[in-house]
Amino acid sequence: MATAETGNGAYLSAGGEQARSATPGESRFVAEIFDGADDALAALEVIEGGLVATGFQTLNWLTVFYDEVAHAHRAMPRLAVVTDSKSDQVVLALPLVVAKEGLLRVASLAALEAVGQGAPLLGPEPLSDPDRIRDIWRALRAAIRDVDLIRLERMPAEIGGCPNPLIDLFGSSTSRASAHRLVITGSFDDYLQGLGKRYRKDVERCHRLWQNEDNPRLVCAETDDEIAHVFATMEEQQAVWHAARGTKDIFAERSNREFYERLAFDGADAGVTSLFALEAGGRIVATLFGLTHEGAFSLLSISTGGEQWSHLSPGRLVVLETVKHLVAQGVRRFDLGINANPLKHGFGTEEVPLYDLVVAQDLAAVPKALVHELAVQLRGTSRLTSALKRALPRLRS
């Protein structure tokens, strides 16, 4: 049995070969690894209360992610926990999945490609000293020497108001994805006024048209039957929307669909997810699904009922009605997603950069790390970027 005492007096433990520690040289930082969903989640449950995280690194989120997504992709859940041996405080924890990609073993952040942000969990004391950060990173890398490549993508610069120490390390770069953030400091009406007269008038026109429909309302699904009905509608509307545009429907992948569905039910029970339906005439015009954590709401999925409701601008309407509903409940920060969706523009959002950290652990993984670096360097040069995209599948195999 391997154990490690945390700063709050609790013990991390795992049986057999599931937990291991690494202390490079005389470093004051000790990294302990917990492999497998059961041990990783048990360790996270012990330490989570004292750490700062986004909503995508909580026990609620990772439990569903490891059970549904990691299992379906034959990826091994892993939690790396770094402790300061002098203070017995956990300074950083990293929720990962480890999977084979060709001949390489790759450790990635436990995050969906299409939604959410990957990030470490941080201790209560901000990490700002470059030497400390490098020592922590060396301890972590030494503990996961069994992987060839470390790939941490779409990380925010701040986590709960604390600086993310990983984005300052050698090998980090600006991600191709970016977040779209909205912060409302006053009332919802003040926010709407600030969007400009022309935009506000168009919003008010669509709102009046919606109000003229029979029984217009925004519903937050609460019972199992309500959640099942709204979720099925969201899935159907998404499928139609993507089929018409020839784009990828994330629900088409079974593991993603099951992940979202379970998150809708389990998250509602835990009070961390909300599934909204914008209704008119007894029909669902649009849906919106999101995650609430520490006063911030993150959009996970949105759908609309198609051309028959286009006069209402249903996508915009469901976002604004949801924001209005949540502001009244004290939510002030909104993350409208990481994809370049035109829907995210016009709400007064700020485009916030995200960051990647890709590091080869051995020579075999150097080509993959170089491909990522090359993509960063060529960003914005369309001809070279197109050539790179064509070459990527061959380089990654």
N, C-alpha and C positions, 0 to 999 in steps of 0.2 A: 504494500500500500504506500503510495506517494502522497505526502501532505505538504501544504504550505500555509503558514499563518498569514492572514491579511491584517490590515491596520485596524479593523474593528473587532479583532479577537476571534473571528470565525476562521474555519479551516477549509481550504480547498483540498479535495481528496479524490482519488480515482484508483480503481483496482488494477492489478496486474500490470500490463504494459501500456495502459491507456494514458498515463501521465508521465511526463519526463521533464527534467530541468536541465538547463545549460547555463553555465556561468563562465564566459570567456575571460581567461586571465584572472586579474584581481578586480574586475568590475564590481561596482556596488549594486548592479542591477541583475536580477535573476529572472529568467524567462522560463515559464512552465507551460507545457503543452497538454491539452486535453483533446483526445481524438474520439470521434463517434458522437452522435447526437446526444445520447444520454449523458455522457460525462461532460461534454461541452456545455450543455444547458444546465446541468447541476452546478457546475463551477460558476457559470454566469449568474445563476440565482443567488449564490452566496455573495458575490461582489457587486452586483448591479446597483444596489441601493446607495453606494458611496461614489458612484461614477457619473460622469456627464456624458450624454449620448444624444444622438438624433433618434427620431421615432423608428428608424430602420435598423437600429442595433439593440432594441429592447428584447427582453425575454419573450414577450408576446409575439413580436414579429418573427424572431429567429426560430421559435418553436415551430411555427407553421412553415417557414421557409425550409428548415432542415428536413422536416417530415415529408413535404410535398415536392419541392423543387430539387434539393440536393439528392434525395433518394432516386427520383426519376432520372437524373443525369449521372447516376453512379458516381457522385462526388462525395468525398468523405468530409463530414463536418469537423471543424477544428477550431478550438479557442486557444489563442496564445495570450498568456497573462504575464505581464512584466511587473515585478515588485522591487521596490527599493529596500535592499537588505538592511540599511541603517535605520530606516523608519518603520519598516514592515508595512508600508503603504503600497497599494496597487497604483502604479503610475499610468499604466496603459493596458488595454485589452483589445485584441484584434480578432473579430469573428471571421473565420475563413471557410472556404471549401477547397479541398485538394482533389484534383482530377487529372487523368492522363489526357494529354493532347499530343497525338502521335506517339513519339518516343519519350516525350518530356512529362515530368510531373510538375503541375502548375498550381500554385497557391493563389487564389483570388479572394477578394472580399465577398462575403455572403450578401449579394445584392442582385436584383433582376436587371438585365440589360436595358429594358425599356422604361423602367420606372425606379424612382428612389435613388438615394445617394449612399455610397459606401463610405465608411468612416471607422476610425478606432473609437473605443470608449476611453475617456480620459479621467485621471484622478482629479481630486478637488483642487490641487495646486497646479496652476498653469505652467506648462513647460515652455520656457523661453530661452534658456541657456543652450547655445549650440553644442557645447561639449556634452552636456547631459543628454541631449536628444540623440547625438551620435552614439553615445554609450548604450542608450536604451535600444537603438536600432541594431547595434552590433550584437547585443545579447539576444534579441529576437531572431536575427538571421542565423546565429549559431544554433539556436534551438530548433530551427526548421531546415537544417542542412539536408534533409531527405527530399527536398523539392529542388527542381532545377531552375524554376523561374518564379519570382514573386511579382504579381500583377495586381496592383491596387488602383482601381479606376473610379472616376467620378466622385472624388472626395471634396467636401466643402472646405473653405479656408478657415471657417470657424465652426465650433461644435458647442452649442449651448453658451455662446459668448466667449468661449475659450479658443485661443489659436490652435489650429491643427498642426502639431509639430512635424508630421510626416511630409508636408508639402515643401519644407525647406531643405530636405535631404537631397543629396546628389542622385540624379536619376529621375527627379520629379519634373513635370511639365504641365502646361495648361491642357486640359482635356478638350476633346472635340465637342463634348456636350457642355451645356451651361444651364444653370437654374434660372427660373423666372420668378422673382420674389416680389410680393406685394405687402407693404406695411401700412396699416391704417391707424393713425394716431388719434383722430377725432371720431365724430359720428359717421355713420354710413352716408347720410345726406351730405355732410361736408366733403367726404371722399368723392361722391358723385359730382358735386359742384366743381371739384378740382380737375375733373377730366375734360372740361371745356364745354362750351355751350352747344356746339354742333353735335358732339358725341352724346351729351346728356339728353338733348331733344330726341335723338334717334332712339335712345334707350327708353325714354318716357313714352314714345309712340308705340314701341313694341310691347311695353308693359300694359298700356291701355288696351291694345288688341287682345292681349292675353286675358286681361280682366273682363273683357266683353264675352269671353267664352263661358260656357256653363261650368260652374264650380271650379274656378281656377285655384290651385293651391300648390304649395311646396310641402311634400311629405317626407319625413325622415322615417324609413322603415324600421320598425322595432320588433314586431313579432316574427317568428320563424316563417309564417305564411307570407307576411309582407316582404320580408327579405328575399324569400324564394321567388316571389312574383317580380319584384323590381330587378333582381339579379338576372332572371331569365330574359326580361325585356332588354336590359343593358347588353346582354350577350347577343341577342338577336339584332338589335340596332347596330352594334359594332360590326357584326358579320356583314350586314347589308352595306354599311358605309365603306368598309375595306374592299369588298368585292367590286363595288362600283368604281373604285380608284386603283385596283390592282395592287394594293399595299398589304403589308403584313398584319394579320390579326393575331394579337398575342393570345387570345382565347382559343385560337385554333390548335395551339399546343396543349395537350391534355394536362400536363403538369402545371402549366401556368393557370389554366382555367380552374383546376382543383385548388390551387393555392389561393386564388382570388375568392373563390366561393367559400372556402373554409375561413378565410380571413374576414369575410363579410359576416358570417355567423358567429365565430369565436370572438372576433374583434368587437362586435356589437355587445356581446355578453360582458366583455371586459371593459367596455366603455372607451375603446381606443379607435374604432372605425365607425364611419357613418355612411349610409347608403341613402341618397336623396332621389326623389322622383318629382319632376315638375309635371303637374297634371292639368288637363283642360278637357272638358266634355267627357269626363270619366276615362280618358285615355292618357297614357304616359307620353308626354311630349319629349322629354329628355331625362337623363339620369346622370348622377354624379356620385362618385365613390371616393372617399378620402380617409386619411389617418390624422388623428389629433394627438399631439405630444407636447407637453410643456407650453401650452398656449399658442402652438403653431399648427396649422392645418396644411397637410400635403395632399394634393390631388393625385389619385391613383388611376382613375379611369373616368371617362365621360362619353356619353352617347346621345344622339338625337334621333328623332322620329322621321327624318327624311324631308323631301321636298314639300310634302303637304303642310308642313309647319314652318317652312322657310320664312314666311312673312313675320314670324315672331322672333326670328334670330334665336332659336331655342338654345343653342350652345352658350351664347353670351348671356341669355336670360337665366339659365340654370346656375351659371357661375355667380352672377350678381345676386340672385335670390339666396343662394347658399352663403355667400359672403355676408349679406345682410343678416341672415339668421344667426350666423356664428359670431359676428361682431356683437350682437345683442347678448350673446353668452360669454363675452369677454375675450374671444379669440382676436388677436390683432395681427398676426403674421400668417401669410399664406404663400405656399410654394405651389405654383401652377405647373410644375413639371419640368422635365429636362429636354424634351424634344422640341424641335423648331416647328411647332404647330402654330399656324396663323391665329388660332383662337386665343393664344396667350397674349397677343398684342392688342393694344387699345385699352387695357385695364389699368394702365399706369404702372405696370410691373417694371422692375429693374432686372436687367440681365446680369447674372452673377456668375463669374467663371468658376469652374470646377477643375480639379487637378488629378493627375495620374502619377503614380510612382511605379515604375517598371524596372526591376533589377534582376540581372542574370546571376544565378548562384554558381554556375559552372560554365565552361566553354560551350557545351552543347546548347545552352539556352541563349548564347550571345546573339545569334541571328534574329531570334524573335524580339529581343530587346532593341536591336538596331532597327528592325522594321517599325517598331512603335516610334522610335526617335525620328526616323526618316519621315513618318507620317506627320509628326509635329512640325518638322522643319519645312515640309512642303505645303503645309496648310495655307490655303489662299491662292496658290498657284494652280489654277484649274486644270491645265493640260497635264502637268506633272502629277497632280493628285489623281486624275483619272487613270493615268498609267500605273500609278502605285496600286490603286484599287484592283486593277486587273491582275497585278502581280502578287497581291497579298495571299490569295489562296494557295499559290505554289510555295511561297516563302514560309507560310505557317505550317505546312504539312511536314 
